Amino acid sequence: MTDPASPAGPRHGGLVRRLLASETGLLLDHLMRLDAESRHDRFGMAVGDAFLRQYAERTARLDDLIYGFFVDGELRGAGELRGLGPEGPSHWRAAEAAFSVERPWRRLGVGEQLMARIVRAARNRRAATLYMSCLSRNRAMQTLARKFSAELTFEAGEATTALTVEGPTAFSLIYEAMDDATGFATAMLDLQRRALSRPARL
């Protein structure tokens, strides 16, 4: 059974799964590894380590959905989805998304894989529109948005995209549930591996 919401197989050898609430530290580690230009692209301005720590802490308190791209248990890319005007935990009027991929794993289909999960998650929460914004020079993000038929507008050095999202179907809900179950099992294995790799305390 193939998920129609997912693009063709990635070329990166990693996997995409949803982050658990307890894995916010992995998001921070990923953001801290971004170079200065990548941070500027992600947040639309120059940001330092202190900003990233505060951002990760705030994300942990919000009801955001985060999908991560993992290689050998390390988070190397992230797609973040936040509801706008929530009418309940599973019903949003609209949503906004943001993406970040570490430089060595770009141009390998990672962004497209993350975007597919984000669009499906927005769809299953009945968000009618998915918004994204990026700098006008960020051609990669604009190309990704166009692949999903998003409309782009440009103003004051910034590009804003709006993607009309279809409503959920039985299949889209089932595929997300299946992916979440598989992702949870993988997360538990990653957690165990990280625990075993820590040096023992004497």
SULJORA-V584605 format. One record per residue. N is the residue number from 1. RES is the residue in one small letter. NEAR is the number of other ideal C-beta (glycine too) atoms within 8 Angstrom. D_CENTER is the distance of its C-alpha to the mean C-alpha in Angstrom with 1 decimal. Layout:
# SULJORA-V584605
N&RES&NEAR&D_CENTER / N&RES&NEAR&D_CENTER
This chain:
# SULJORA-V584605
1&m&2&23.7 / 2&t&4&21.0 / 3&d&8&18.0 / 4&p&5&18.6 / 5&a&10&15.0 / 6&s&8&14.0 / 7&p&6&15.2 / 8&a&3&17.8 / 9&g&4&17.4 / 10&p&11&15.5 / 11&r&6&17.8 / 12&h&10&16.3 / 13&g&5&17.6 / 14&g&11&14.6 / 15&l&6&12.7 / 16&v&12&9.3 / 17&r&12&9.4 / 18&r&11&8.4 / 19&l&14&9.2 / 20&l&7&12.6 / 21&a&6&13.8 / 22&s&4&16.0 / 23&e&11&13.5 / 24&t&12&12.7 / 25&g&7&15.0 / 26&l&10&12.8 / 27&l&15&10.1 / 28&l&11&13.3 / 29&d&10&14.7 / 30&h&15&11.9 / 31&l&14&12.2 / 32&m&8&15.9 / 33&r&6&16.1 / 34&l&10&14.9 / 35&d&6&18.1 / 36&a&6&19.5 / 37&e&6&18.7 / 38&s&11&15.0 / 39&r&13&14.9 / 40&h&12&16.9 / 41&d&12&14.7 / 42&r&11&11.6 / 43&f&9&13.8 / 44&g&9&16.6 / 45&m&5&19.2 / 46&a&6&20.4 / 47&v&9&19.2 / 48&g&6&20.8 / 49&d&6&20.1 / 50&a&6&21.4 / 51&f&9&19.0 / 52&l&13&16.0 / 53&r&9&17.7 / 54&q&8&18.3 / 55&y&11&14.7 / 56&a&13&13.6 / 57&e&9&16.6 / 58&r&8&16.0 / 59&t&12&12.4 / 60&a&8&14.3 / 61&r&5&16.8 / 62&l&7&14.7 / 63&d&5&13.6 / 64&d&8&9.9 / 65&l&9&7.6 / 66&i&12&4.9 / 67&y&15&4.3 / 68&g&16&5.9 / 69&f&17&8.2 / 70&f&14&11.6 / 71&v&10&15.0 / 72&d&4&18.0 / 73&g&7&16.1 / 74&e&7&14.6 / 75&l&13&10.9 / 76&r&13&10.8 / 77&g&15&7.3 / 78&a&16&3.9 / 79&g&14&0.9 / 80&e&11&3.7 / 81&l&14&6.5 / 82&r&10&10.1 / 83&g&11&13.3 / 84&l&11&16.2 / 85&g&7&19.6 / 86&p&10&19.0 / 87&e&6&22.0 / 88&g&5&21.1 / 89&p&5&18.3 / 90&s&6&17.9 / 91&h&8&19.0 / 92&w&13&17.3 / 93&r&8&19.2 / 94&a&12&16.3 / 95&a&15&12.7 / 96&e&11&10.8 / 97&a&14&7.3 / 98&a&8&6.5 / 99&f&16&5.4 / 100&s&12&7.5 / 101&v&13&9.3 / 102&e&12&12.7 / 103&r&7&15.6 / 104&p&5&17.2 / 105&w&13&14.5 / 106&r&10&14.2 / 107&r&2&16.1 / 108&l&8&15.6 / 109&g&11&13.4 / 110&v&16&10.2 / 111&g&13&8.5 / 112&e&11&10.3 / 113&q&13&9.3 / 114&l&16&5.5 / 115&m&14&7.1 / 116&a&11&9.6 / 117&r&15&7.9 / 118&i&15&6.5 / 119&v&13&10.1 / 120&r&13&11.7 / 121&a&12&10.5 / 122&a&14&11.7 / 123&r&14&14.7 / 124&n&11&15.6 / 125&r&12&15.7 / 126&r&10&17.9 / 127&a&14&16.2 / 128&a&7&18.5 / 129&t&10&16.6 / 130&l&15&13.0 / 131&y&13&13.3 / 132&m&14&11.8 / 133&s&9&13.9 / 134&c&12&14.6 / 135&l&10&17.9 / 136&s&8&20.4 / 137&r&4&20.7 / 138&n&10&17.1 / 139&r&6&18.2 / 140&a&8&15.4 / 141&m&13&12.9 / 142&q&12&15.8 / 143&t&8&16.6 / 144&l&12&13.2 / 145&a&12&13.7 / 146&r&9&17.2 / 147&k&8&16.4 / 148&f&9&15.2 / 149&s&5&18.3 / 150&a&11&17.0 / 151&e&6&19.8 / 152&l&10&19.7 / 153&t&8&22.0 / 154&f&7&23.0 / 155&e&6&24.7 / 156&a&3&25.6 / 157&g&5&23.5 / 158&e&11&20.2 / 159&a&13&18.7 / 160&t&11&17.3 / 161&t&14&16.0 / 162&a&10&16.6 / 163&l&14&15.8 / 164&t&6&18.2 / 165&v&12&16.7 / 166&e&4&19.2 / 167&g&6&20.1 / 168&p&8&19.3 / 169&t&6&21.6 / 170&a&5&22.9 / 171&f&7&21.2 / 172&s&12&17.7 / 173&l&10&18.2 / 174&i&8&19.8 / 175&y&11&17.2 / 176&e&11&14.4 / 177&a&8&17.0 / 178&m&8&17.9 / 179&d&12&14.5 / 180&d&9&14.1 / 181&a&8&17.6 / 182&t&9&17.2 / 183&g&10&14.1 / 184&f&9&16.2 / 185&a&8&19.1 / 186&t&11&17.2 / 187&a&12&15.9 / 188&m&8&19.6 / 189&l&8&20.8 / 190&d&10&18.5 / 191&l&8&19.8 / 192&q&8&23.3 / 193&r&9&23.1 / 194&r&9&22.0 / 195&a&7&24.8 / 196&l&6&27.3 / 197&s&5&26.5 / 198&r&6&27.3 / 199&p&3&30.9 / 200&a&4&33.4 / 201&r&3&35.0 / 202&l&2&38.8
